[in-house]
Amino acid sequence: MCRHVRRTETPVTTTPASPAAGAGLVPDLAAGELADLQLRRLRRTLRHAYDNVPFYRKSFDAAGVTPDDCRSLADLAHFPFTTKADLRDHYPLGLCAVPDDRVRRIHASSGTTGRPTLVPYTDGDLERWADLVARCLRAAGARPGDRVHIAYGYGLFTGGLGAHYGAERLGCTVIPASVAMTGRQVRLIQDLRPTIIMATPSYLLTLLDECERQGVDPRSTSLRVGLLGAEPWTEEMRAEIEQRSGIDALDIYGLSEAIGPGVAGESVRTKDGVHLWEDHFLPEIVDPATLAVQEDGRPGELVLTSLTKEAMPVIRYRTRDLTRLLPGTDFGFRRMERIRGRSDDMLVVRGVNLFPTQVEEAVLRTDGLAPHFRIVLTREGRLDRVTVRAEAHPAATGEERRAAAGHALARALRETTGLGMAVEVCAPGSLERSSGKLSRVLDHRGTDSPHTSRPDTAAAPGPIR
């Protein structure tokens, strides 16, 4: 379990668990005030990690730095990175920085490969987490008294409980639906009339499909805002969701290793990307290949340092999310451009870098296709083969129309990626639906005979190149 530490940090002052006046308000800090606050919190965090986590003491010593060497925010670049592999290597709780009796809850990453990443929380961590999610909800337009339908998974995954306590902190009424029994959730939305829904974008599409299957017009429901996260999604998917549902579809960003959902949130007034809550997290963008820090506006991998976490501070954590930092618009914090993919989700096909979001954008731009697809990778001899299985839209009846949609998608994919891909247009409803985070890639290049169920393609034309 957690180590008995040699020094105890003074906890950050927290607010009560009940709704409080001003909950969710974004602090109005001048640039100089924010930088001063960040530096104070950064120096304290570095000291807390160095004194209480043997991994960080060894890592800092190997890099030839100590917490006292951080005299400006720019000095953070001299400190070593932390990776998910470091967390897994110290499983279960080797990076915990507080005694066992201060740990109040343990969550885990939602990853499905390797050892899970466990994340402990103190009372203070849980209070701040609720505050940050309340901030995201308020930025999205939620107010005390709103009903919030939470369709994130509950349990070790941070999505459900993070959203739950943040909504309660703001003073909202929570409907903890989770991701089970999609058909019943449609009924709950009709009967309880929530105004806000929190879910992954792929599961919200599943809910919209179920509404239509039941003969319910998604635009007729009480929902007005969707706060969507936990997986990359595109502007094309935002347009698809908003057109079908009539809601404002907004982004919320987070990761378990940092705290969970609530690291950044999007404003309903601007809808131009999430604002990072820089009073609690210090962001950097680095070149994924060289790890050199990039200037604002240049693309790269997001690196986060926590500024207020007690149980498990993270120093220069490589998120693997690809984005860039932009000036703030609605708030005084910088924005983060929509995640374009992950450096560890990048597929290398015949020497070309391919991201699932590129395929998603092409599918959503193609008439006659529904927003459901899979990417299947196989190997023929020494060559990689990519097949995109995309569902036909229910209105796209007839083989001729589906064939036209398949040809259009194949052309769009070649134009945007430079790769020739086979396209299979599947029957409506034949691809597996999401019940949480959705894996869109089936990589069989390392297997001789893939054992995976095939969707119904009887009504579809053969593969198109």
N, C-alpha and C positions, 0 to 999 in steps of 0.2 A: 504494500500500500504506500501511502505518502510518507515522506521522510519527516522526522522530527527536526525542524529547522533550527539554525543557530541564532537567528534573530527574527524578531517579529515586526513586520511592517505595520505602520499605523493605517488602519483601514480608511478608505475614502468614505466620507460622510454619505450615507444613503438615505433614501426617503422611505416612508412606510409602504407596506405592500398594498394598502387600500388606495383607491383613486385619490389623487391629490390635485389641488389647484395648480394649473399650469402644466399638468402632466403632458408630455409629448411636445412641449414647446422647444424650438431650436434656439440655442443661445445666440445672442447677437454679439459677436466678438470682433473687434477691429483686428486687422492683420497682425499688428504688433502684439496685441493681447493674446491672440491664439498662439503665436510662436513662443511667447514666454511660457504660457500654460503647457504647451507641448514639451518644451525643453525640461521644465521642472518634472513633469510626469515621466518623461523618457529617462532622465537621470535616476529617478527613484526606481523605475522598472528595471533598468540595467543592474542597479545595486541589489535589488530584491532577487533577481534571477541569479546573479553571480554568487551571492552569499548563501542561497538556499537550494540551488539545483546543481549537483555535481557535474552534470552534463555541460551546463553553461560555463561553469568555472573552468573546466578542462578546455572547452571550445575557445573561450576568450583568451586563456593563457597560451594556447597553441597559436592564436593569431597575434599575440603580443600586445593585447589591449586589456584595459581594465575599465570599470565604470567611470573612474575619474578622468579618463581620456576623452570622454564625451563632454565637450565644452560648448558645442553648437549642434544644431540639428544636422548639419552637413557631416559631422563626425560619425554619424551612424553608419556611413558607408564603409568605415574601417572595421566594423564588427562582422563576424561570420554569419552566414545564413543558417536557417533551420529548415529542414525538409520533413515531409511526411515519413520518410524512411527513418529519420532520427526518432520520431515519436514511436514508430513501430518497434525500433530496436530497443526502446526503453519501456516496452509494454510490461505490466499494465499501466503503472502510474509513476514511472521513474522520473518524469519531468514535473512532478507536483512540487510546489514551493511552500506548502503550509502543512502543519501537523494534521493527522487523521481527524482529530476532533473538530477541525474547522471546515472539513469538506461536508457539504450539505447535499450534493447531488452529483451523479456521474452520468454523462452522456457519451455517445460514441458516434463516429462518422458513419455515413450511410453507404460507404463503399462496400463492394461485394467481393473484393479480391484481397488476399493476404490477411494479416492480422488487422483487427479493427483499431482505430485510433480512439483511445479513451480520453475524455476531457473532464476533469473535476471542477466543481464550482463551490465557492464559499457563499455565505449569505450575501455578502456585498456584491459578488459577481452576479448572483441571481437578481438582485435589486437593480443593478445597472443594466442588465440584459432586458428586463421588463421595461425600463425607462427608454431604452434605445428602440425597441420594437414599437412602443407607444409613439415615439417620435416619427417612425416610419409611417405608422397608421395616420397620424395627424397630418403629415405632409401629403398623404394620399387623399385627404379630405374627410377622414373619419373624425367623429366627434363623440363625446360622452353621450350615451343613450343609443348609439347605433347598435344594431345586431350584426355580429360577425360570424359567418359560417366558415369554420376552419376545416378544410379538406386536405390538410397535410397529415402525414402519418404521425401517430403518437408512439411513445416508447423511447428507446435509446436514441433514435433520430431526433435532432434538435428542432425540427420544423414545427411539429404540433404543439409541444409545450411552450416553446419560445413564443409562437404566435398567441397562444392561449393567455399566458400571463401578461404579455404586452397589451393585448386588447382589454383585459380586466384592469390593468394599470391606468389605461386611458379612461376607464369608466364605461366601457361597452358591455353589452350582453353577449356572452360567448355560446355558440352552438358547436360543440366539439364533435363534428361528424366523422372525422378521420377520412380514410380512403375506402372503407368497406361499403358494400351494398349501395352501389351507385344509383340503382332504381329508386331506393327509398330516399336517397338524398334529394332527388328531384321533388318528391312529395314534401320533404321537410322545407325545402326552399319555398314551395307554394304555400304551405300552411303557416310557417313561422315568419316569413317575409323579411329575411335579412337584407341589409343594404350593402354589406361588404362581404366578399368571399376571398379567402386566402388559400392558395393551392399551387401546385406546379402547373405551368401552362399546359402541359400535355394532359394532365388529369382534368383540367377545366374543359379542354376540347372533348374529352370523354363524357363529361357531364352534359355538354351541349348536344352531343350525339344522342345521349339518352333522352334528353328533353324532346328532341325531334322525333325519336322513336316512339315516345309516348304521346305524340301529338300536341306537345306543349311548345309554344313559340318562346324561345329563350329571351326574346326582346320584351315579352310581356311580364317577366318576373319583377320582383322588387329590387333586384341587385342593380347597383349603380357604379360600384368600384370593385375591381379585382386586383389584389396585391399578390403578384405571382413571382415565384423564385424557385431556387433549388436546382435549376438546370438552365443551360443556355437557351435563349430563344431570340427570335429575330423581329425586326420591324414588320416584316411580312406576316408573321404569326400574330403580332399585336393587331394589325389591320383585320386579319381573319377573325380573331376573337371579338373585336369591337363591332365589326359588321354583323356578326351573327347574334351577339348578345345585347348590344346597345350599351355596354358598360365602358367605363374608362379602365383600360388594362394597364397597370403600372408595375414597375419592377421593384423588387426588394432583394438585396444582396447580403449574403453572409456565408460563413463556413464554420463547421464545428470547431476547428482548431482555433479560430479567432474568438468566437463566442456562440455562433449560430446565426440565424437570421437577425438582421438589425445592424449589421456593419454599415449599410448604406441604404438609402431609400429615395424613391422618385417623387417629385412634386406633381400633383394633379394640375397645378397652374401652368407648368411649363412642359412636362412630359418630354424632357430632353436628356434623359439619363439620370442615374442615381447620384445623389450627393453623399459623399463619404463623411461620416461623422468623425471629423479629424480631431475633435477634443478627446476621443477615446482610442483612435487608431491612427498611426502614422504611416501613410502609404508611400511607396516608391515604385517606379517602373524600371525594370532592368531588361537588357537584351538577353533573351533566353540562352543564346549561344556563348556570349562573352561574359555575361553577368555584370556588365558595366551599367551604371545608373544612367537613365535617359532623362532628357529635359521634358517638362510638361508639353504635351501635344504630340510626342513621339510614341509610337506603339511599342509594346513589349509585354513582359510578364509582370503582373501585380505582386508586390511584396508588401507584407503587412507586419507592423510591430504594434503589439498591444500597449496601451498607455495606462490602463486602470485595472487590469486583471490581477487577481491575487493568487488564486489556486494554481493556475498554469499560465504564467506570462509567456508570450511567444516573441522572439526577437528575430526580425527580418525573415519571416516565414514565407517561403515560396509557395504561393497559392496555385501556380500553374495556369491561372486564368489570364487570357490575352486581352489587353485593353489599352487605353491611354488616359491620362489625366487632362482635364479641361477646366477652364475657369468656371466658378459657380455662377448660377443665374438667379434662382429664387432664394438661395441661402448663401451665407458667407464662406461656405466650405467648397472645396473643389468637387467637380463632377467626375464620374468615371464613365467613359463611353461603354455602350452595351458590349458585354462579353462576346467576342467573336469566336471563341473556342478555347481549348486548353492545350498547353504545350505538350501534355502527356496524352491527349486525345487525338493529336494529329496523326493522320494515317499517311504513310509514305507508300505511294503506288506508282510503280515504274519510274521512280525518281522524282515524282511530283508530290508536293505536300497537299493533302486533302483534308478539309474539316467538315464534319457532319452539318454544320450550319450553312455551308455553301450549297449542299444538296437541299436542305430545307427551304432556302430562299428560292431555288429553282422550282421546286414542287409547288410552293405557294403562288408562284407567278404563272403557273401553267393552267389554262382553262381545262375543265373537265376532270381535274384531280382533287381528291380530298386531302386534308393536311395530315395524312398518315403514311409513313414510309419506313422502309428498312434498307440498310446498306449491307450487302453480303459480299465478303471478300473470299475468293478462292484462288487456287494456283493451278494453271494448266502448263505442265512442263516447267519451264523456268520463268514464265510470265504471270504476273498478277492479273486477275480478272475482277472487275467490279460490276455487280448487278444491283440496280436500284429497283426495289419492289415498291410500287406506289399504288394506293387505292384509287379506283375510279370514284368520282363524285356520283351519288345516287341519281342525279339528274342526267348524267352522261350515259344514256342508254344506247345500246347497239354497239357491235364490234367495230364498226367503221369510226365512230366518234372516239372510242377508247384507243383505237390504233393511232388516230390523229394526235391524241393527247400524249401517247407514248413517244411518238416521233418528235413532238414539240419539246418534251422534257429531255430527250436524248440530245437534241440540238442545243438547248439551253445549258446543259451540263458540260458539253464540249466547249461552248463559248466561254463559260465562266471559269472552268477548271483546266481546260486544255487536255482533258482525258476523254477517251472514248469509253462509254459505259453501256452495258446492256440494261435495258429497261423492261420490266414486267409490270403491266397494269393489271392489278388484282381486282377481284369483285369487291363491291362495297361491304364493309364490315368484316373482311376476312383477316385483317392483320390484328394481332393481339393489342388490346388497349392497355393504357397505363393505369396502374394502381399506386402511383407514386412517381419516383424518378424513372424515366424511361430510357432503356438502352436501345439505341437505334442501329448499332453496328454488330454484325455477326461476322467475326473474323475466323475463317476456316483454313487459312493458308498454312497452318501448322498441323492440320489433320488430314488423314487420307480419305476418310469418308465421313462428312459431317452428318451428325444425327440431329436434325432440327426439323420441326414440322413445317410443311409448306402451306401457305395460304391457298385458298381456292382461286385458281387462275383460269378456270374453264371458260369463263366468259371473256377472257382477255386475249389479246393477240400474243404471239410468241415474242421472245426477247427482241428488242430493237436496239440497234447500235447507231 
